Amino acid sequence: MTGKERIISVLEGKEPDTIPFALFYGPRYLNKISGIHPAYLLYGPPEYSIKAHIQVHKRHNDDWILAPTHIPREYSENNVIKFEGEKVFVENKEKGERWEFKEDWRLVKEKDYTSTPPTGGSRTMGAKRYMSCDEWIESGHLDVLKGVKDKVGDDTFIAFYAGNVFAAAIEGFESVEKAFITFAESPEKFVPLLEEIASSQCEKIKAGAKIGADGVWISEMYAGSDMISPSAYEKYVFPIHRKLTEEAKKQGLFSFFYFMGDPFPLFPKIKELPVDCLSFDSKAKGKIIDIGKIAEYFSDKFCIRGNIDAVYVLQKGDKEEIRNAVREQLKNFPKKRYILGNDSPITPETEPEKIDFLREAGRELWGKV
């Protein structure tokens, strides 16, 4: 089987030839493997990000590539990245304005030290609040998806990011605190923003399907029961998640729903979503997200992408701890509707050999636990 065939088989409830393997990583790990500076990955032309994603994919031989949303093409064309000693700047070619690239990925304007990046919030990467399908494509936001798809071919499953709508809505306020207060006390002022961003993300899903993606990764980081009440989730956020996942289904895309935070009180509503695969953190504010409980509740309906702890197992653990973590995951999925993966982005401190061993352990234990 090809990687694409392997992932599709478990998403459809069929048994693959071996365990599907799908990694989740960000700019720092891409930099570690490719040597390309995160400033280029985030604010440079899309070719840098395309190259880095393909390098990591080939290095670890996983079955998919999850392509990020990129900044507008116009931005990368009008700005240049400059290195001055240990500092890195993004400089506007015409105006000469300079923004220093910080370790936390913020761009801080030189001299006045304002930290609002010229591309907008980190969830939007310069996207307007609402964009049509054609605008998503013409703007260049999906250039990494298109480039990866063109270069890798049809043997690899290609997915892209959409969603995190609640987090994007929160970034529309002057602070996270102000956003949550508005959501709690005046939802009528918050929900229209939520709905507008969701409509734009549905257009993005259409655009991804038009480019030829196989799947879409929809995430949620602020709507766990540790952040908002289950009743608020059901009334205001669940309809948004349903809208996105229904659009993915309508466009013929497989959908992955990645839920951060405490999901347990929300299980009944999550189970109503028309998704193909669920993915969860391994911990939420110290609370263990038990893969056994997830399997017990969801594996009759959904494929599960496993939540191997990226820090305490992959970064800090040894080979035996990695093998034990994989064994613990696999024993909960006798029907094999399971994809092996990490719970949060691979840290730059993680030795690449440990990621290779994760894949090897999964294929060694597949069908034997």
Buried (B, 14 or more C-beta within 10 A) or exposed (E): BBBBBBBBBBBEBEEBEBBBBBBBBBBBBBBBBBEBBBBBBBBBBBBBBBBBBBBBBEBBEBBBBBBBBBBBBEBBEEBBBEEEEEEBBBBBEEEEBBBBBEEEBEBBBBEEEEEEBBBBBBBBBBBBBEBBBEBBBBBBBBBBBBBBBEEBEEEBBBBBBBBBBBBBBBBBBEEEEEBBEBBEEEBEEBBEBBBBBBBBBBBBBBBBBBBEBBBBBBBBBBBBBBBBEBEBBBEBBBBBBBBBBBBBBEBEBBBBBBBBBBBBBBBEBBBEBEBBBBBBBBBBEEEEBBBEBBBEBBBEBBBBBBBBBBBEBBBBBEEEBBBBBBBBBBEBBEEBBBBBBBBBBBBBEBEBEBBEBBBBBBBBBBEEE
